[in-house]
Every structure is written in structure tokens, then in C-alpha cells.
Amino acid sequence: MNISQDIPLSDAEFALIQKLVFKLVGITLDDSKRSLVKNRLMKRLTFYGMSKYSDYVRIVQFNRDEAAEMVNQITTNETYFFREPPHFEFLKRTAAASKGDTFLRVWSAAASLGAEAYSIAMVLDSIVGALRYEVVGTDINSEVLNIAKAGCYPLPWVDKISDAYKQAYCLKGKNEYERQFLIDLQLQKNVSFSKANLLDKQTHLGVFDIIFLRNVLIYFNDEIKALVIDNILNNLREGGYLIISLTENLRSVANPKLKQVDSSIYQKVML
Ligand SMILES: C[S@@+](CC[C@H](N)C(=O)[O-])C[C@H]1O[C@@H](n2cnc3c(N)ncnc32)[C@H](O)[C@@H]1O
């Protein structure tokens, strides 16, 4: 098949894909996502030498690996270092206040390429004293997680990192790597990444002091939002904080366990 050949996506096929993506990851694909879906999945159809999206959907329904691949293609993974700075200031204050022999656990629950998790680690690491910490990053997209695990980013991404953190935690590449930088390996030791679907409970991850759940709720309807928050709260200790994006809200999620302490920051309370 000619790679540049267009493969039309019918209304019925788009509806099938919408249903499948919703079932797999809870993401609501509205009509504005139609051409994105078509273009991204066309590569998979071309890979299989197929000419109909309905045939591709049949593979996804029966093959877990292809379902994961479809999810990789569909998710939106925009992220950058120190996105929404007030949250990192809050993190710094909270961590500094809990200094001592505390072991602080922070979860970046839709970690994407890892910029959020490493930003968290830089803040925690820079707090002098006996603070020990662990940052766990999870995402549904295995491709972005591989990049996160490597900790290697295009050089322009460093611009969002302050000079002090840059000097302490970023290593500029040399020769063929001169357009990239690497997150300091010592810092990387405190950060781990694994695959997790927010639609499922993540008991194995244990309990966290702070959970970052930013710029992902926007893809969910109210019912899925409530489910995700309910799941996440099982991993948050009482008194711990849940941080969502400054552009998101939990108005539709009436969860009595959450008390709002700032515009996008919630504390888990004892009932
Ligand atoms: C826009 S990125 C946000 C990254 C980061 N939190 C930030 O604010 O910069 C949203 C991420 O959510 C992930 N995601 C979407 N649905 C998910 C689900 N059901 N379970 C886990 N991750 C999901 C996507 O793969 C994507 O990497």
C-alpha cells in the first residue's frame, strides 16, 4: 500500500474507536479529535496493510499489544519542566516543613515524558537536611514512559529549568548528543516509572504524601473523573495533598474525603 494514500474514516468507524478508547482508558474523544484519530491510526493501518479502520478495530479488540499501541497513538502527552510553577512552590514549602527523618513519597500520576516527575525530584533534592524522598511516575502510554526512564531531553526543554537546578541536575550532551541534556543519574535513582491505568486501583504503588494529577482530568467525563479520584485517594495518606492543574477543577466530583486548600490543591481529610 502506498504510504501517502488517504484512508477515509466513516462515522460508524469513528464511533467504534470512540467507544473502544473510552472503555480502555476512559478518554472521551469528541468530534474535534476525529482528524487526529484518523491521521494517527492511519500509520497502524498502513503497517498492517489494511484499508479499513473497522478491520483495525477488530485487531485491537483481540490483541492487547495492539490495544496498547492504539492508546500510545491516541493520548496527548504535552508536558514540560516546572509547568504551573505555583505547584512547585507549594511542594517546596510542604517538603521543607516536613523535613526531619521523613521519607516523602510523591506520585506523578499522569507522568507523560517525565518532566513533571524530575521537576518534583529537583525540588525535593535541593531541600537541605535529612529529607529522603521517592518520586513515582506512571502513565498509560508505554512510549512516553520509555523516554521518561531514559531521562534524556531535547536541549530547548532546559529553558524552563532555573539556573540553579540546571547546574545541579542537568548534564549537557557532547558530540552527537550536543542537542540534548541528561537528568543527573544520581537524581534519577530517586525516580521510577511504570505503566498504570488511572481507571484501575493501584494498590501495589502504596501510599503517597503528595499526588500530582495534572492535565489529565480534562480528557475524562464527570463519571470517569469521579472514578479516577476515588482510585487515587486510596493511595493518598490522610493529611496528604492532591494537586490538579490550575486549569482543571473538581466541581463535579463531590468527594467528602477532599478539602480544597488552594485553587487546585486538595487535602485528604479524616472522615
Ligand atoms: C497532557 S499529559 C500531562 C502530563 C503532566 N502531568 C503535565 O501536567 O505536564 C496527560 C497524560 O495522561 C496520560 N493518560 C491519559 N489517560 C490515562 C489513563 N487512563 N491512565 C493513565 N494515564 C493516562 C496520557 O498518556 C498523557 O501522558
The ligand as an ORCA input file, in Angstrom:
! r2SCAN-3c Opt
* xyz 0 1
  C      -1.146     16.129     28.875
  S      -0.253     14.843     29.664
  C       0.039     15.565     31.276
  C       1.461     15.383     31.729
  C       1.835     16.066     33.057
  N       1.011     15.604     34.140
  C       1.759     17.570     32.954
  O       0.875     18.187     33.558
  O       2.598     18.153     32.244
  C      -1.572     13.680     30.029
  C      -1.064     12.256     30.234
  O      -2.127     11.461     30.781
  C      -1.961     10.150     30.284
  N      -3.229      9.402     30.429
  C      -4.381      9.567     29.755
  N      -5.306      8.682     30.152
  C      -4.729      7.924     31.115
  C      -5.168      6.833     31.912
  N      -6.404      6.318     31.809
  N      -4.304      6.289     32.800
  C      -3.040      6.797     32.928
  N      -2.565      7.821     32.196
  C      -3.400      8.386     31.298
  C      -1.539     10.354     28.839
  O      -0.888      9.237     28.300
  C      -0.632     11.580     28.943
  O       0.732     11.231     29.001
*
